[in-house]
Amino acid sequence: MKYFIAIAFIAVLTSIICGFVLQVAYAEKLIGFGVVGLFFVVIPMFTYRHWKDKNVKDYMLTKENLEEMRKREGDKRKL
């Protein structure tokens, strides 16, 4: 999956650069398809790959997590 994401990113980046550099009638379409591909294909696949084995509750600010953070902060002040 990471190779597919890398290839898709290179293709999107190439499309955007070609749209800016080439003087053709469809240059704006190259830029547009590149941006759409980046935001609707590459970024969602990248975030899915990096978040698929994570527990979302570890990153949420719940009452228990806030208490743990305060406890750790108090331990650091004692040192």
C-alpha positions as CSV (number, residue, x, y, z in Angstrom):
1,M,0.0,0.0,0.0
2,K,2.8,2.4,0.8
3,Y,4.2,2.0,-2.7
4,F,0.8,2.7,-4.3
5,I,0.6,5.9,-2.2
6,A,4.1,6.9,-3.3
7,I,3.3,6.3,-6.9
8,A,0.0,8.1,-6.7
9,F,1.7,11.1,-5.0
10,I,4.4,11.2,-7.7
11,A,1.7,11.1,-10.4
12,V,-0.3,13.9,-8.8
13,L,2.8,16.0,-8.2
14,T,3.8,15.5,-11.9
15,S,0.4,16.5,-13.1
16,I,0.4,19.7,-11.1
17,I,3.9,20.6,-12.2
18,C,3.1,19.8,-15.9
19,G,0.1,22.0,-15.6
20,F,2.2,24.9,-14.5
21,V,5.1,24.4,-16.9
22,L,3.5,23.2,-20.1
23,Q,1.8,25.8,-22.3
24,V,-1.2,23.7,-23.5
25,A,-4.9,24.3,-23.6
26,Y,-5.7,21.8,-20.9
27,A,-3.0,23.0,-18.4
28,E,-5.7,24.1,-15.9
29,K,-7.3,20.6,-16.1
30,L,-3.9,19.0,-15.3
31,I,-3.6,21.2,-12.2
32,G,-7.2,20.6,-11.2
33,F,-7.0,16.8,-11.5
34,G,-3.8,16.9,-9.6
35,V,-5.3,18.8,-6.7
36,V,-8.4,16.6,-6.7
37,G,-6.3,13.5,-6.8
38,L,-4.2,14.7,-3.9
39,F,-7.1,15.6,-1.6
40,F,-9.5,12.8,-2.5
41,V,-7.1,9.9,-3.1
42,V,-3.6,10.3,-1.7
43,I,-4.3,12.1,1.6
44,P,-7.2,9.7,2.7
45,M,-5.1,6.6,1.8
46,F,-2.2,8.1,3.7
47,T,-4.2,8.8,6.8
48,Y,-5.9,5.4,6.7
49,R,-2.5,3.7,6.4
50,H,-1.1,5.5,9.4
51,W,-4.2,5.3,11.6
52,K,-5.4,1.8,10.9
53,D,-3.8,0.1,14.0
54,K,-4.2,3.0,16.4
55,N,-6.7,3.3,19.2
56,V,-8.5,6.6,18.8
57,K,-9.3,6.8,22.6
58,D,-5.6,7.2,23.3
59,Y,-5.7,10.6,21.5
60,M,-9.0,11.9,22.9
61,L,-9.2,14.3,25.9
62,T,-11.3,12.3,28.3
63,K,-11.6,12.8,32.0
64,E,-9.3,9.8,32.6
65,N,-6.7,11.0,30.2
66,L,-6.7,14.5,31.8
67,E,-6.2,12.9,35.2
68,E,-3.3,10.8,33.9
69,M,-1.7,13.9,32.4
70,R,-2.0,15.9,35.7
71,K,-0.6,12.9,37.6
72,R,2.4,12.8,35.2
73,E,2.9,16.5,35.5
74,G,2.9,16.3,39.2
75,D,5.5,13.5,39.1
76,K,7.8,15.6,36.9
77,R,7.6,18.6,39.3
78,K,8.8,16.3,42.2
79,L,12.0,15.5,40.3
